[in-house]
Amino acid sequence: MGINLWFVVRFDVTNTKRLIEDMSIEERKRFNFDIESINWEHYIKSVHVPGVRKHLLRQPPAAKL
């Protein structure tokens, strides 16, 4: 039997935006980091959660919670 979790997550990128604004043009080009371009739903579902399951919960990729 799996565990179903439903929750809403809000990411605050204020500090990241402030950091980018403080960077020089050269630094912005070098690091090429656009916080607005991140697909958060994809990241959480396809990167973060599988990583937690693999490295913290020690579950195989296909395991159900």
N, CA, C and O atoms as a printed pandas DataFrame, in Angstrom:
     atom_number atom_name residue_name chain_id  residue_number  x_coord  y_coord  z_coord
0              1         N          MET        A               1    0.849   -1.178    0.000
1              2        CA          MET        A               1    0.000    0.000    0.000
2              3         C          MET        A               1    0.892    1.237    0.000
3              4         O          MET        A               1    1.797    1.349    0.827
4              5         N          GLY        A               2    0.647    2.147   -0.903
5              6        CA          GLY        A               2    1.476    3.346   -1.014
6              7         C          GLY        A               2    0.928    4.492   -0.191
7              8         O          GLY        A               2   -0.232    4.494    0.220
8              9         N          ILE        A               3    1.774    5.445    0.035
9             10        CA          ILE        A               3    1.382    6.656    0.759
10            11         C          ILE        A               3    1.133    7.742   -0.275
11            12         O          ILE        A               3    1.992    8.009   -1.115
12            13         N          ASN        A               4   -0.024    8.365   -0.220
13            14        CA          ASN        A               4   -0.328    9.476   -1.119
14            15         C          ASN        A               4   -0.180   10.779   -0.353
15            16         O          ASN        A               4   -0.812   10.986    0.683
16            17         N          LEU        A               5    0.656   11.645   -0.876
17            18        CA          LEU        A               5    0.878   12.937   -0.251
18            19         C          LEU        A               5    0.371   14.025   -1.183
19            20         O          LEU        A               5    0.635   13.988   -2.385
20            21         N          TRP        A               6   -0.338   14.972   -0.648
21            22        CA          TRP        A               6   -0.801   16.110   -1.433
22            23         C          TRP        A               6   -0.453   17.359   -0.656
23            24         O          TRP        A               6   -0.911   17.538    0.472
24            25         N          PHE        A               7    0.331   18.201   -1.231
25            26        CA          PHE        A               7    0.708   19.429   -0.565
26            27         C          PHE        A               7    1.045   20.483   -1.600
27            28         O          PHE        A               7    1.336   20.170   -2.754
28            29         N          VAL        A               8    1.003   21.702   -1.184
29            30        CA          VAL        A               8    1.333   22.821   -2.048
30            31         C          VAL        A               8    2.664   23.388   -1.585
31            32         O          VAL        A               8    2.886   23.584   -0.390
32            33         N          VAL        A               9    3.539   23.647   -2.533
33            34        CA          VAL        A               9    4.859   24.167   -2.216
34            35         C          VAL        A               9    5.009   25.525   -2.893
35            36         O          VAL        A               9    4.626   25.708   -4.049
36            37         N          ARG        A              10    5.563   26.452   -2.162
37            38        CA          ARG        A              10    5.812   27.784   -2.708
38            39         C          ARG        A              10    7.302   28.061   -2.599
39            40         O          ARG        A              10    7.877   27.985   -1.513
40            41         N          PHE        A              11    7.917   28.378   -3.714
41            42        CA          PHE        A              11    9.337   28.690   -3.731
42            43         C          PHE        A              11    9.508   30.200   -3.734
43            44         O          PHE        A              11    8.859   30.904   -4.507
44            45         N          ASP        A              12   10.369   30.687   -2.883
45            46        CA          ASP        A              12   10.664   32.114   -2.820
46            47         C          ASP        A              12   12.043   32.327   -3.443
47            48         O          ASP        A              12   13.054   31.875   -2.905
48            49         N          VAL        A              13   12.070   33.007   -4.558
49            50        CA          VAL        A              13   13.324   33.215   -5.277
50            51         C          VAL        A              13   13.832   34.647   -5.136
51            52         O          VAL        A              13   14.675   35.087   -5.918
52            53         N          THR        A              14   13.326   35.369   -4.148
53            54        CA          THR        A              14   13.708   36.766   -3.950
54            55         C          THR        A              14   15.215   36.930   -3.799
55            56         O          THR        A              14   15.810   37.784   -4.457
56            57         N          ASN        A              15   15.831   36.140   -2.957
57            58        CA          ASN        A              15   17.277   36.274   -2.726
58            59         C          ASN        A              15   18.081   35.902   -3.969
59            60         O          ASN        A              15   19.106   36.520   -4.256
60            61         N          THR        A              16   17.621   34.903   -4.697
61            62        CA          THR        A              16   18.314   34.508   -5.920
62            63         C          THR        A              16   18.239   35.619   -6.953
63            64         O          THR        A              16   19.233   35.927   -7.610
64            65         N          LYS        A              17   17.065   36.222   -7.098
65            66        CA          LYS        A              17   16.919   37.338   -8.042
66            67         C          LYS        A              17   17.810   38.506   -7.629
67            68         O          LYS        A              17   18.425   39.152   -8.478
68            69         N          ARG        A              18   17.880   38.773   -6.342
69            70        CA          ARG        A              18   18.733   39.860   -5.848
70            71         C          ARG        A              18   20.205   39.571   -6.156
71            72         O          ARG        A              18   20.950   40.468   -6.552
72            73         N          LEU        A              19   20.611   38.329   -5.972
73            74        CA          LEU        A              19   21.991   37.951   -6.278
74            75         C          LEU        A              19   22.293   38.161   -7.758
75            76         O          LEU        A              19   23.339   38.708   -8.106
76            77         N          ILE        A              20   21.390   37.733   -8.623
77            78        CA          ILE        A              20   21.591   37.891  -10.065
78            79         C          ILE        A              20   21.683   39.373  -10.428
79            80         O          ILE        A              20   22.516   39.761  -11.248
80            81         N          GLU        A              21   20.827   40.202   -9.820
81            82        CA          GLU        A              21   20.856   41.640  -10.090
82            83         C          GLU        A              21   22.187   42.265   -9.683
83            84         O          GLU        A              21   22.637   43.223  -10.311
84            85         N          ASP        A              22   22.816   41.735   -8.646
85            86        CA          ASP        A              22   24.090   42.268   -8.156
86            87         C          ASP        A              22   25.293   41.792   -8.976
87            88         O          ASP        A              22   26.398   42.309   -8.814
88            89         N          MET        A              23   25.080   40.812   -9.853
89            90        CA          MET        A              23   26.171   40.283  -10.669
90            91         C          MET        A              23   26.492   41.241  -11.814
91            92         O          MET        A              23   25.624   41.960  -12.309
92            93         N          SER        A              24   27.746   41.230  -12.215
93            94        CA          SER        A              24   28.143   42.020  -13.384
94            95         C          SER        A              24   27.628   41.327  -14.643
95            96         O          SER        A              24   27.212   40.169  -14.600
96            97         N          ILE        A              25   27.662   42.039  -15.750
97            98        CA          ILE        A              25   27.246   41.468  -17.033
98            99         C          ILE        A              25   28.103   40.244  -17.358
99           100         O          ILE        A              25   27.591   39.233  -17.838
100          101         N          GLU        A              26   29.400   40.340  -17.096
101          102        CA          GLU        A              26   30.308   39.223  -17.364
102          103         C          GLU        A              26   29.944   38.005  -16.519
103          104         O          GLU        A              26   29.957   36.876  -17.009
104          105         N          GLU        A              27   29.617   38.242  -15.237
105          106        CA          GLU        A              27   29.232   37.133  -14.361
106          107         C          GLU        A              27   27.912   36.503  -14.818
107          108         O          GLU        A              27   27.761   35.282  -14.789
108          109         N          ARG        A              28   26.978   37.322  -15.229
109          110        CA          ARG        A              28   25.690   36.795  -15.718
110          111         C          ARG        A              28   25.896   35.918  -16.945
111          112         O          ARG        A              28   25.271   34.865  -17.073
112          113         N          LYS        A              29   26.769   36.349  -17.845
113          114        CA          LYS        A              29   27.063   35.544  -19.028
114          115         C          LYS        A              29   27.778   34.253  -18.650
115          116         O          LYS        A              29   27.483   33.188  -19.191
116          117         N          ARG        A              30   28.708   34.356  -17.727
117          118        CA          ARG        A              30   29.498   33.180  -17.332
118          119         C          ARG        A              30   28.647   32.121  -16.640
119          120         O          ARG        A              30   28.771   30.935  -16.944
120          121         N          PHE        A              31   27.795   32.530  -15.727
121          122        CA          PHE        A              31   27.016   31.572  -14.955
122          123         C          PHE        A              31   25.677   31.232  -15.596
123          124         O          PHE        A              31   25.101   30.185  -15.298
124          125         N          ASN        A              32   25.163   32.109  -16.483
125          126        CA          ASN        A              32   23.968   31.840  -17.268
126          127         C          ASN        A              32   22.868   31.160  -16.448
127          128         O          ASN        A              32   22.421   30.064  -16.786
128          129         N          PHE        A              33   22.446   31.804  -15.392
129          130        CA          PHE        A              33   21.453   31.231  -14.487
130          131         C          PHE        A              33   20.192   32.088  -14.488
131          132         O          PHE        A              33   20.176   33.191  -13.941
132          133         N          ASP        A              34   19.142   31.569  -15.105
133          134        CA          ASP        A              34   17.867   32.276  -15.187
134          135         C          ASP        A              34   16.839   31.512  -14.363
135          136         O          ASP        A              34   16.316   30.493  -14.812
136          137         N          ILE        A              35   16.550   31.995  -13.173
137          138        CA          ILE        A              35   15.626   31.327  -12.248
138          139         C          ILE        A              35   14.234   31.174  -12.850
139          140         O          ILE        A              35   13.501   30.246  -12.508
140          141         N          GLU        A              36   13.876   32.082  -13.742
141          142        CA          GLU        A              36   12.551   32.043  -14.367
142          143         C          GLU        A              36   12.424   30.893  -15.365
143          144         O          GLU        A              36   11.311   30.500  -15.712
144          145         N          SER        A              37   13.540   30.353  -15.826
145          146        CA          SER        A              37   13.491   29.301  -16.842
146          147         C          SER        A              37   13.349   27.897  -16.251
147          148         O          SER        A              37   13.185   26.932  -16.997
148          149         N          ILE        A              38   13.407   27.774  -14.944
149          150        CA          ILE        A              38   13.321   26.450  -14.311
150          151         C          ILE        A              38   11.878   25.964  -14.320
151          152         O          ILE        A              38   10.968   26.684  -13.909
152          153         N          ASN        A              39   11.679   24.757  -14.785
153          154        CA          ASN        A              39   10.371   24.115  -14.742
154          155         C          ASN        A              39   10.296   23.379  -13.401
155          156         O          ASN        A              39   10.729   22.231  -13.290
156          157         N          TRP        A              40    9.750   24.042  -12.395
157          158        CA          TRP        A              40    9.764   23.515  -11.032
158          159         C          TRP        A              40    8.987   22.212  -10.900
159          160         O          TRP        A              40    9.408   21.319  -10.164
160          161         N          GLU        A              41    7.872   22.088  -11.592
161          162        CA          GLU        A              41    7.089   20.843  -11.503
162          163         C          GLU        A              41    7.927   19.664  -12.003
163          164         O          GLU        A              41    7.969   18.610  -11.368
164          165         N          HIS        A              42    8.590   19.850  -13.140
165          166        CA          HIS        A              42    9.458   18.797  -13.672
166          167         C          HIS        A              42   10.607   18.509  -12.700
167          168         O          HIS        A              42   10.908   17.350  -12.417
168          169         N          TYR        A              43   11.237   19.554  -12.196
169          170        CA          TYR        A              43   12.374   19.369  -11.283
170          171         C          TYR        A              43   11.970   18.560  -10.049
171          172         O          TYR        A              43   12.649   17.600   -9.682
172          173         N          ILE        A              44   10.865   18.949   -9.412
173          174        CA          ILE        A              44   10.441   18.259   -8.192
174          175         C          ILE        A              44   10.087   16.805   -8.484
175          176         O          ILE        A              44   10.545   15.899   -7.788
176          177         N          LYS        A              45    9.272   16.583   -9.515
177          178        CA          LYS        A              45    8.800   15.227   -9.827
178          179         C          LYS        A              45    9.889   14.328  -10.406
179          180         O          LYS        A              45    9.957   13.145  -10.073
180          181         N          SER        A              46   10.738   14.879  -11.268
181          182        CA          SER        A              46   11.669   14.042  -12.018
182          183         C          SER        A              46   13.101   14.043  -11.494
183          184         O          SER        A              46   13.889   13.165  -11.846
184          185         N          VAL        A              47   13.447   15.025  -10.653
185          186        CA          VAL        A              47   14.817   15.113  -10.153
186          187         C          VAL        A              47   14.860   15.008   -8.632
187          188         O          VAL        A              47   15.516   14.122   -8.084
188          189         N          HIS        A              48   14.159   15.915   -7.952
189          190        CA          HIS        A              48   14.246   15.996   -6.495
190          191         C          HIS        A              48   13.676   14.752   -5.800
191          192         O          HIS        A              48   14.371   14.105   -5.016
192          193         N          VAL        A              49   12.425   14.422   -6.084
193          194        CA          VAL        A              49   11.790   13.280   -5.412
194          195         C          VAL        A              49   12.523   11.971   -5.725
195          196         O          VAL        A              49   12.784   11.194   -4.806
196          197         N          PRO        A              50   12.866   11.699   -7.001
197          198        CA          PRO        A              50   13.632   10.464   -7.240
198          199         C          PRO        A              50   14.973   10.442   -6.498
199          200         O          PRO        A              50   15.412    9.386   -6.042
200          201         N          GLY        A              51   15.618   11.597   -6.379
201          202        CA          GLY        A              51   16.880   11.659   -5.644
202          203         C          GLY        A              51   16.698   11.370   -4.165
203          204         O          GLY        A              51   17.507   10.663   -3.564
204          205         N          VAL        A              52   15.642   11.913   -3.576
205          206        CA          VAL        A              52   15.337   11.644   -2.161
206          207         C          VAL        A              52   15.053   10.157   -1.973
207          208         O          VAL        A              52   15.543    9.533   -1.032
208          209         N          ARG        A              53   14.263    9.607   -2.871
209          210        CA          ARG        A              53   13.925    8.183   -2.755
210          211         C          ARG        A              53   15.165    7.308   -2.863
211          212         O          ARG        A              53   15.321    6.346   -2.112
212          213         N          LYS        A              54   16.057    7.648   -3.812
213          214        CA          LYS        A              54   17.253    6.834   -4.028
214          215         C          LYS        A              54   18.278    6.992   -2.906
215          216         O          LYS        A              54   18.782    6.002   -2.375
216          217         N          HIS        A              55   18.584    8.247   -2.548
217          218        CA          HIS        A              55   19.702    8.492   -1.646
218          219         C          HIS        A              55   19.324    8.546   -0.170
219          220         O          HIS        A              55   20.140    8.191    0.680
220          221         N          LEU        A              56   18.122    8.977    0.152
221          222        CA          LEU        A              56   17.722    9.045    1.559
222          223         C          LEU        A              56   16.909    7.834    1.992
223          224         O          LEU        A              56   17.129    7.278    3.068
224          225         N          LEU        A              57   15.967    7.431    1.146
225          226        CA          LEU        A              57   15.096    6.316    1.513
226          227         C          LEU        A              57   15.656    4.976    1.037
227          228         O          LEU        A              57   15.145    3.916    1.398
228          229         N          ARG        A              58   16.704    5.035    0.228
229          230        CA          ARG        A              58   17.359    3.828   -0.304
230          231         C          ARG        A              58   16.388    2.911   -1.029
231          232         O          ARG        A              58   16.444    1.691   -0.874
232          233         N          GLN        A              59   15.503    3.494   -1.816
233          234        CA          GLN        A              59   14.541    2.708   -2.584
234          235         C          GLN        A              59   14.998    2.621   -4.028
235          236         O          GLN        A              59   15.647    3.533   -4.539
236          237         N          PRO        A              60   14.656    1.517   -4.685
237          238        CA          PRO        A              60   14.936    1.452   -6.119
238          239         C          PRO        A              60   14.064    2.445   -6.864
239          240         O          PRO        A              60   13.011    2.823   -6.352
240          241         N          PRO        A              61   14.460    2.885   -8.053
241          242        CA          PRO        A              61   13.698    3.900   -8.783
242          243         C          PRO        A              61   12.222    3.590   -8.982
243          244         O          PRO        A              61   11.405    4.510   -8.959
244          245         N          ALA        A              62   11.853    2.344   -9.175
245          246        CA          ALA        A              62   10.457    1.988   -9.453
246          247         C          ALA        A              62    9.640    1.731   -8.182
247          248         O          ALA        A              62    8.450    1.431   -8.270
248          249         N          ALA        A              63   10.253    1.841   -7.017
249          250        CA          ALA        A              63    9.539    1.550   -5.768
250          251         C          ALA        A              63    8.420    2.554   -5.539
251          252         O          ALA        A              63    8.556    3.731   -5.872
252          253         N          LYS        A              64    7.327    2.093   -4.976
253          254        CA          LYS        A              64    6.220    2.983   -4.638
254          255         C          LYS        A              64    6.281    3.323   -3.159
255          256         O          LYS        A              64    6.621    2.486   -2.323
256          257         N          LEU        A              65    5.944    4.569   -2.857
257          258        CA          LEU        A              65    5.910    4.991   -1.442
258          259         C          LEU        A              65    4.705    4.427   -0.757
259          260         O          LEU        A              65    4.501    4.669    0.432
